[in-house]
């Protein structure tokens, strides 16, 4: 088992720092978006968002 932070945790931290909000706020909002889109991972969410922008 690795003690290194997961990629998602690092991204959440980066986003939180840039927006001046807590990591928990970022995680909650990412989860809400994924739930609304009906996806289980960020890659699927990104694909849907990109397709709607170009589509």
Secondary structure, 3 states (H helix, E strand, C coil): CCCCCCHHHHHHHHHHHHHCCCHHHHHHHHHHHHHHHCCCCHHHHHHHHHHHHHC
